[in-house]
Amino acid sequence: TPRGGLVGGWQRQNPCQRDYMVCYAGGYAEKMRERVKFAMEHYHLDGIYTDGTYEPWECANAHHGCGYTDENGVRHTTFPVFALRRHVRALYEQVHELGGFIDTHQSSCLLAPTLGYADFFYNGESIQKKLAEDFLGFLNLAAFRTEYMGKNIGLHPQMLVYVGAGISMEKGASLSLIHDVLPRPWKLEDAEYLSPIWKALDDFDASNAQWHPYWIEGGPVTCETENAFCSVYEKDGEYLAVVSLFDEQVREVILRCGSDVQVLDNVPGHAVVHAEGNLMTLCMDAFRPALIRFTMK
């Protein structure tokens, strides 16, 4: 800090542990990479998880080139983006040379110069309380597309959902899945809920399918129900629709397809589907996504 103190940090009670934010212009970067290399080589890890590492925490320490003093003699902080970028680039190269990958956890800092040297990232921790208080009023769909999808920086993201903070895993999934983003489980029962969703996406090979997001017109499916949204994966003549409803007063969602529909499968317990001609009617609960696999004749 400008007054010479340490910034931020985290206190563990049992076992007792205290840590602080680190500036990677100050010499710790090399030590961190040494420790990562040791752990991967000796314990045969297939990757590492970092928490906050990819965020350039403010620093005023002149000994490693950070901060500045204004005309009034007041010391100010700067953000060592380039030093951090050099560090995570070297870390990325080292981990990949050892056959691993990097998961990084960051919050409210979608910084392409640093995140470009990670394989996956987790976001959303900083907004859990606000989501619990005002789900879509705080985080509207346009805001989600801007910060939480990862496609604008070429990464695979996961959306953190802290069920203990007052948000259900189903509610988090209803927001993230229509954006081609998986929610991250918080408890074992959350993984049990998500397991059939993961299986449906894997069985369809969704990661290699063409994706039609809900906000792009002219896709294979049009959602005709207000406050409901449908994104669709397309591959080898089949389709996997992901549908979310954000209105607790509505129980039926109408989907209009390009031609007559034949339903192949849906994730059990998520929706009751009736298909007639080119229309699908879904009987579903709000804030609980439905996945429907189908073909069109």
Backbone torsions as a table, in degrees:
resi	resn	phi	psi	omega
1	THR	NA	166.0	178.7
2	PRO	-58.9	-25.0	179.7
3	ARG	-92.6	4.0	176.1
4	GLY	93.6	4.5	179.4
5	GLY	-86.5	172.9	177.0
6	LEU	-87.4	153.5	-174.3
7	VAL	-106.5	134.8	168.5
8	GLY	60.3	-147.9	177.3
9	GLY	116.4	-176.7	-174.6
10	TRP	-150.6	138.8	-177.8
11	GLN	-113.8	118.5	173.1
12	ARG	-96.4	135.8	-177.1
13	GLN	-88.5	-39.5	-174.9
14	ASN	-145.3	105.5	-0.1
15	PRO	-74.7	157.9	-177.1
16	CYS	-64.9	127.3	-179.6
17	GLN	-154.7	136.7	179.4
18	ARG	-129.7	129.3	175.9
19	ASP	-132.1	164.0	-178.0
20	TYR	-133.8	165.4	173.5
21	MET	-64.5	150.1	-178.1
22	VAL	-123.3	139.0	171.2
23	CYS	-95.6	122.4	-175.5
24	TYR	-82.2	7.0	168.9
25	ALA	-89.3	-4.3	-171.9
26	GLY	-99.5	7.4	175.0
27	GLY	106.4	-11.7	-178.6
28	TYR	-76.2	-20.7	-176.5
29	ALA	-56.1	-45.8	-179.4
30	GLU	-63.5	-41.1	179.9
31	LYS	-64.3	-40.4	179.1
32	MET	-62.6	-44.1	-178.8
33	ARG	-66.7	-35.3	175.6
34	GLU	-61.0	-42.6	-177.5
35	ARG	-70.4	-37.3	176.8
36	VAL	-63.5	-45.4	179.7
37	LYS	-60.7	-44.3	179.0
38	PHE	-58.7	-47.7	-177.6
39	ALA	-62.9	-42.1	-178.2
40	MET	-69.0	-39.8	-177.4
41	GLU	-75.3	-34.9	-175.1
42	HIS	-90.3	-27.8	-177.2
43	TYR	-113.5	4.0	173.6
44	HIS	56.6	44.7	178.1
45	LEU	-72.5	148.6	178.2
46	ASP	-100.7	11.7	177.2
47	GLY	165.1	178.1	179.3
48	ILE	-131.8	157.1	174.2
49	TYR	-115.4	131.8	176.4
50	THR	-120.4	151.2	-178.7
51	ASP	-128.7	106.1	179.8
52	GLY	82.4	-4.4	-176.8
53	THR	-62.0	-32.4	-173.6
54	TYR	-88.9	9.2	177.3
55	GLU	-105.5	130.6	-178.7
56	PRO	-82.2	90.1	-177.9
57	TRP	-65.4	143.0	-177.2
58	GLU	-62.9	148.2	-177.1
59	CYS	-149.8	144.0	178.3
60	ALA	-122.1	13.8	-174.2
61	ASN	-80.2	109.7	-177.8
62	ALA	-69.7	-19.9	-177.3
63	HIS	-64.5	-25.2	174.1
64	HIS	-121.5	29.6	168.1
65	GLY	85.6	14.0	-178.2
66	CYS	-103.3	157.4	176.6
67	GLY	77.8	172.5	175.8
68	TYR	-156.4	160.8	178.5
69	THR	-112.4	126.4	-177.5
70	ASP	-81.3	-178.0	-175.1
71	GLU	-65.3	-15.7	177.9
72	ASN	-97.3	7.5	178.8
73	GLY	79.9	13.4	-178.8
74	VAL	-92.1	130.8	-178.6
75	ARG	-84.7	137.1	-179.8
76	HIS	-127.6	157.4	178.7
77	THR	-88.8	157.8	168.1
78	THR	-129.3	173.3	-177.1
79	PHE	-115.4	113.4	-172.4
80	PRO	-78.1	65.1	-175.9
81	VAL	-62.1	-44.8	-174.2
82	PHE	-71.1	-37.7	176.1
83	ALA	-63.9	-41.2	178.2
84	LEU	-65.3	-40.5	179.8
85	ARG	-62.3	-42.2	177.7
86	ARG	-62.0	-39.3	-179.5
87	HIS	-65.6	-51.1	-175.2
88	VAL	-71.7	-26.7	174.5
89	ARG	-65.5	-45.9	177.7
90	ALA	-64.7	-38.3	178.1
91	LEU	-64.0	-44.2	179.3
92	TYR	-60.4	-46.8	-179.3
93	GLU	-63.7	-40.8	-179.8
94	GLN	-65.1	-47.4	-178.7
95	VAL	-64.0	-40.1	-179.8
96	HIS	-71.1	-34.1	175.6
97	GLU	-62.2	-28.9	178.5
98	LEU	-90.3	7.8	175.6
99	GLY	82.9	17.9	-177.8
100	GLY	-111.4	-175.0	177.7
101	PHE	-139.1	169.5	-175.9
102	ILE	-121.8	122.4	167.1
103	ASP	-97.1	130.1	177.0
104	THR	-128.0	139.6	179.0
105	HIS	-104.7	120.9	177.6
106	GLN	-139.8	158.8	-178.8
107	SER	-136.2	125.0	174.4
108	SER	56.8	34.7	177.8
109	CYS	-146.6	74.3	-178.8
110	LEU	-85.9	82.7	-170.6
111	LEU	-108.3	102.8	-175.4
112	ALA	-58.8	-39.7	-179.0
113	PRO	-59.2	-26.3	178.5
114	THR	-101.5	-45.3	-177.6
115	LEU	-66.0	-16.7	174.9
116	GLY	-61.5	-15.0	179.0
117	TYR	-111.0	37.7	169.9
118	ALA	-130.0	165.2	178.7
119	ASP	-99.4	-35.9	179.7
120	PHE	-143.0	158.7	172.6
121	PHE	-143.8	152.5	176.0
122	TYR	-110.8	139.0	-179.5
123	ASN	-138.0	163.8	171.6
124	GLY	112.0	-10.6	-176.9
125	GLU	-60.0	-39.0	-173.5
126	SER	-70.5	-11.5	-175.3
127	ILE	-115.7	9.3	-175.2
128	GLN	-59.2	-44.1	-178.8
129	LYS	-63.4	-43.1	179.9
130	LYS	-65.6	-38.4	177.3
131	LEU	-62.4	-40.6	179.8
132	ALA	-65.6	-35.2	-177.4
133	GLU	-79.0	-38.3	-173.7
134	ASP	-153.8	83.1	-165.8
135	PHE	-52.2	-70.0	-177.5
136	LEU	-90.5	-15.3	175.6
137	GLY	-68.1	-34.0	178.7
138	PHE	-82.8	-49.8	-176.3
139	LEU	-114.1	94.3	179.0
140	ASN	-79.2	171.3	-172.3
141	LEU	-65.8	-35.6	178.8
142	ALA	-65.2	-37.7	178.0
143	ALA	-66.4	-39.2	177.5
144	PHE	-61.2	-45.1	-179.1
145	ARG	-60.8	-31.8	-177.0
146	THR	-74.4	-44.9	-170.5
147	GLU	-107.7	-26.7	-164.2
148	TYR	-111.6	3.4	-177.2
149	MET	-91.0	-31.1	178.1
150	GLY	83.6	-18.3	-175.7
151	LYS	-66.2	-28.9	-178.6
152	ASN	-72.6	-12.2	173.8
153	ILE	-122.6	7.5	173.0
154	GLY	76.3	27.7	-179.4
155	LEU	-118.3	158.5	173.0
156	HIS	-89.5	116.2	179.9
157	PRO	-100.8	163.2	165.2
158	GLN	-129.9	144.8	179.4
159	MET	-96.6	120.8	178.3
160	LEU	-72.9	133.3	177.7
161	VAL	-129.9	107.5	-179.1
162	TYR	-94.2	95.2	-174.1
163	VAL	-59.0	-35.3	179.5
164	GLY	-64.5	-16.9	-179.6
165	ALA	-86.4	0.5	175.5
166	GLY	108.8	8.3	178.2
167	ILE	-113.3	132.8	177.1
168	SER	-79.7	153.9	176.1
169	MET	-62.7	-36.2	177.4
170	GLU	-61.2	-41.3	-179.6
171	LYS	-65.9	-44.1	177.0
172	GLY	-62.2	-40.4	179.4
173	ALA	-66.0	-34.7	179.9
174	SER	-63.2	-31.1	178.7
175	LEU	-82.4	-42.2	-172.2
176	SER	-81.3	-38.8	-171.2
177	LEU	-65.9	-33.3	177.4
178	ILE	-70.1	-8.8	176.6
179	HIS	-105.6	14.0	-179.2
180	ASP	61.7	36.6	179.6
181	VAL	-126.5	132.1	179.4
182	LEU	-88.2	138.5	170.5
183	PRO	-77.0	150.2	-179.8
184	ARG	-94.9	127.4	-178.9
185	PRO	-60.8	147.6	178.3
186	TRP	-107.4	-38.5	-179.6
187	LYS	-131.1	170.5	-179.1
188	LEU	-60.1	-40.9	180.0
189	GLU	-66.1	-25.2	175.3
190	ASP	-68.4	-40.8	176.8
191	ALA	-64.4	-36.2	177.8
192	GLU	-66.0	-37.1	176.5
193	TYR	-67.6	-40.7	-175.3
194	LEU	-79.3	-19.7	-174.4
195	SER	-55.3	-48.4	178.4
196	PRO	-66.7	-25.7	175.8
197	ILE	-69.8	-46.1	175.9
198	TRP	-57.2	-43.6	-178.2
199	LYS	-63.8	-42.0	179.9
200	ALA	-62.2	-41.9	178.8
201	LEU	-67.8	-40.9	178.9
202	ASP	-67.5	-44.3	-179.7
203	ASP	-60.3	-33.8	179.3
204	PHE	-82.2	-13.3	-173.3
205	ASP	60.6	49.3	-173.9
206	ALA	-61.2	-30.2	-178.1
207	SER	-66.5	-19.5	178.7
208	ASN	-110.6	12.1	-178.7
209	ALA	-95.0	161.3	171.4
210	GLN	-76.8	134.9	-175.8
211	TRP	-111.0	130.2	178.6
212	HIS	-113.8	97.7	-178.4
213	PRO	-71.4	156.5	-172.9
214	TYR	-62.4	-25.0	-174.3
215	TRP	-88.9	-3.2	178.9
216	ILE	-98.4	121.2	179.2
217	GLU	-74.7	156.1	177.0
218	GLY	88.9	11.9	177.9
219	GLY	-78.1	179.5	-176.6
220	PRO	-71.2	-17.3	-177.4
221	VAL	-134.9	137.3	174.7
222	THR	-116.3	128.5	176.9
223	CYS	-88.8	123.3	-174.3
224	GLU	-104.2	11.6	-179.4
225	THR	-109.1	129.0	-179.9
226	GLU	-64.7	140.6	-179.9
227	ASN	67.4	18.1	171.0
228	ALA	-120.2	149.8	-173.6
229	PHE	-140.3	141.2	-176.4
230	CYS	-135.3	121.7	170.6
231	SER	-112.2	148.5	-169.6
232	VAL	-132.7	134.3	168.7
233	TYR	-95.4	140.9	-179.5
234	GLU	-130.3	129.5	179.7
235	LYS	-160.4	128.3	174.6
236	ASP	53.5	41.4	176.5
237	GLY	79.0	4.3	176.3
238	GLU	-116.5	163.9	-175.3
239	TYR	-135.4	146.4	173.0
240	LEU	-128.3	109.9	-179.2
241	ALA	-93.2	136.4	173.0
242	VAL	-113.6	119.8	-172.6
243	VAL	-122.1	134.0	175.6
244	SER	-129.7	141.3	-179.5
245	LEU	-120.0	127.1	-177.5
246	PHE	-115.8	38.8	179.5
247	ASP	-142.8	111.3	-175.8
248	GLU	-72.8	-9.8	178.5
249	GLN	-87.8	-10.9	-176.2
250	VAL	-103.7	141.5	178.6
251	ARG	-121.6	-19.2	-179.3
252	GLU	-116.7	135.6	176.5
253	VAL	-119.4	129.8	-178.5
254	ILE	-104.3	125.7	175.6
255	LEU	-114.6	129.1	177.3
256	ARG	-105.6	123.6	-177.1
257	CYS	-103.7	168.7	-176.9
258	GLY	-70.2	-24.6	177.2
259	SER	-155.5	-175.7	-176.4
260	ASP	-58.8	144.2	-170.5
261	VAL	-110.7	141.8	168.2
262	GLN	-124.3	114.7	-178.8
263	VAL	-77.6	129.0	179.7
264	LEU	-97.9	-39.9	-175.4
265	ASP	-166.4	156.6	169.2
266	ASN	-146.1	152.9	-178.7
267	VAL	-62.2	122.3	-173.9
268	PRO	-55.9	135.7	174.2
269	GLY	82.4	-1.6	-175.9
270	HIS	-95.4	-26.3	179.9
271	ALA	-168.5	154.2	169.9
272	VAL	-104.7	126.3	-171.7
273	VAL	-115.8	132.5	172.6
274	HIS	-122.0	125.8	-179.6
275	ALA	-115.4	132.4	176.0
276	GLU	-145.9	117.6	-176.0
277	GLY	63.9	-129.5	-179.6
278	ASN	-98.9	16.4	-179.8
279	LEU	-113.1	140.0	170.1
280	MET	-119.6	131.0	175.2
281	THR	-110.0	123.1	-179.2
282	LEU	-108.0	124.6	170.6
283	CYS	-95.5	110.6	-170.6
284	MET	-147.1	163.1	177.9
285	ASP	-92.3	148.2	174.3
286	ALA	-65.1	147.2	176.7
287	PHE	60.5	32.3	174.1
288	ARG	-143.6	103.5	-171.1
289	PRO	-67.7	152.5	175.8
290	ALA	-118.6	142.3	176.3
291	LEU	-120.6	120.8	-176.0
292	ILE	-122.6	124.0	176.3
293	ARG	-102.5	132.8	-174.1
294	PHE	-156.4	168.0	171.5
295	THR	-122.3	163.6	174.0
296	MET	-122.6	135.0	-176.5
297	LYS	-80.3	NA	NA
